[in-house]
């Protein structure tokens, strides 16, 4: 059960991306302003669907 809970939390966590990745997403049209909030287009690891998502910016060495 602990493994299932850990897996669920990992799959439903917001993406952690670097500034370099965010720049690349913007360049390719996968990031932008949605109602005044920047969001990214993201493949949801729980459902497998492509969704709009919040994200967390992290330093290059911290990205998971």
FENHUWO-V283277 format. One record per helix or strand of 3 or more residues. SS is the DSSP state (A for helix, B for strand). FROM is the first residue (numbers start at 0). LEN is the number of residues. Records with the same first field share a line. If there is no record, write none. Layout:
SS=FROM-LEN / FROM-LEN
This chain:
A=1-11 / 18-9
B=14-3 / 30-4 / 36-7 / 49-4 / 54-3
